[in-house]
């Protein structure tokens, strides 16, 4: 009897192709997902541009590209321009022409798994033009920003500059307006904030900053850390800043300074309080301050030097707004005529007199282990007072 024969087994080949096929399918799916995400980021950027345009800030690019495949999305804006309309009180009230800023490239990055988070880098410099003429130049080493929540209501926004420098331009001349080694501005919607009455938490940090055009005291570098809450907003509808601030004033909104600290050499000041806005847009309110180093502050004001050399009205407007040069000159002239040399003596002892006057304000305190004084810093219709002494005048915000 013949032995039964077993037919040879057939090898199945399809399992060999399963893995490559899955890889191809996954790659195709990932590519489709990336291109969909790229379209979403592009859409988010367009939504942000539309939102800013409604607020009077019009962004444009000579050329825009989207790249970054396969793991992230990159939007490159070449030769960017920003047109600013009605962003200041002067622009809003006098219908001044718009300011156009021309800057280098803007590079926006987003990870495909977090398309609502946009991170941007800005290339310096930025030149501001008004009626076709350069009026200001802003430079920096690095500038970065991030925003979360677009294309809907933004949840948070951050802006960071390294080595920013701002100069006013008049023909071929440049005048320094501001310098810093580092600047950070952060904002976010506060917890338990209501959509119809949002509250914003803000933090401003300055390192090595100088603001010589604001006040002589600020010509030396200082550090500042200010944390505040903004109450009274109705919504996040896109609007120019003066319009939003006017609505804030009408609603009785306040800027609550939760904590602030400023240091300039031996001078240290901390403060907290609340500021509102008057009907014409001036700051109004009071901060409770504690400060050390008053003896260093008075010479920094330059009072004695100004009195000895004669007080230019432009300088006097910064340190004692409302006081006229002729009034001071007439006073010292009368003193010298009454008692020869009396006017000079008063000039030479001006610092001591002002220091003594400030020492009588408030009460003794201790700050960071140093002798200090606590006193109110009052804002009255834009004027800033330490006790009876008017030290500055702030401009209207709308």
Protein Blocks (a to p, Z undefined) as FASTA:
>chain_A
ZZdddddddddfklmmmmmmmmmmmmmmmmmmmmmmmmmmmmmmmmmmmmmmmnopacdd
fbdcdehiakbccdddehiadddehkbfklmmnopacdddddddddddddfklmmbccdd
ddddddddeehiafbdcddfbdcdddehiabdcfbdcdddehiacdddehjaccdfbdcf
bdcddddddehiafklccdddddddehiacfklpmklmpccddddddddehiablcdcdf
klmmmmmmmnopacddfbacddehjbccdddddddddfkopacdddddddehklmmmmmn
ommmmmmnopafklmmmmmghiafklmmmmmmmmmmmmghklmmmmmmmmmmmmmmmmmg
gjdddeehiacdddddddeehiacehjbcfbdcddfZZ
